[in-house]
Amino acid sequence: MPRHICPYCQSRKSWEVRRESRKCAACRREWSTRKPLVAGIRADRKAWRSFLVAALRYRTVDAVRLHFRVSRPVLLAMFLATRKAMAADVPATLSGTVEVDETYVSGMWHNKPWSVRRLGTRRGRGTSKQPVFGLRERGRGVVRAFLVPDAKKKTIMPIILSTVEPGSTIYSDGYQLYQETPRHGYAHDYVDHARHEYGRGPVHSNGMEGFWGYLKRRLKTTGGIRRDRLGMFVAEEVWRYNHRNDSEKEKVERLLDFLT
């Protein structure tokens, strides 16, 4: 819609009453001609900057609302747009020494419905929890994390091939899948957790394991995450981890560049 058409009555007759604001000659209502930073959310760059500062500090909707007073639906929309920006701001590829591992996340078991709890679950591979596959580049200390339907070769190997640059060194646990990576141009070594081996000099995946611990603690404190939104919350924690050494100002400006 052209910016000088009244959004209320569609009249083309209006006049400017103040900077970036017009008044309709037909219905006499005012509207802003300022283009929003994110489509569908009426907030300019200054408002977004204030929101991002609060969101980075306080994390949850209820806590942020105490410091950034807008309606709850608008706040939820701003959080969603921010998490989408975080999901888009990831390193395209990883190189050098890369640790790979998978984990499984879910809500608290006692909070699940009886129809789920009565079926029980297994630990590790084969569990009914949501699988998450992760990679961590040691050089930059950055991670990538993917929600996946399973931890099978047909699912995991394409992610490795598209994310890790050829010639890199991959460290993992003893899962058979990872032992096939040398066929694709990677150096590979592993520790055998089944034999209680968790590190052998530089050969370990402790950095990735550390991130899993960080992720699960953060998801636990958030609580009440819908399964279809879990990917957005994981993306948020990946972004926070990757930019943990940036200043607050750097984080805010970076997110503003990725908001659409």
Sequence and secondary structure as in RCSB ss.txt:
>XXXX:A:sequence
MPRHICPYCQSRKSWEVRRESRKCAACRREWSTRKPLVAGIRADRKAWRSFLVAALRYRTVDAVRLHFRVSRPVL
LAMFLATRKAMAADVPATLSGTVEVDETYVSGMWHNKPWSVRRLGTRRGRGTSKQPVFGLRERGRGVVRAFLVPD
AKKKTIMPIILSTVEPGSTIYSDGYQLYQETPRHGYAHDYVDHARHEYGRGPVHSNGMEGFWGYLKRRLKTTGGI
RRDRLGMFVAEEVWRYNHRNDSEKEKVERLLDFLT
>XXXX:A:secstr
  TTS TTT  S EEEEETTEEEETTT  EEE    SBTTB   HHHHHHHHHHHHHH SHHHHHTTS   HHHH
HHHHHHHHHHHHH S S B SEEEEEEEEE S GGGS HHHHTT   SSTT SSEEEEEEEETTTTEEEEEE S 
 SHHHHHHHHHHHB TT EEEE S GGGGGGGGGT EEEE  GGGT   BTTB  HHHHHHHHHHHHHHHHH   
 GGGHHHHHHHHHHHHHTTTS HHHHHHHHHHH  
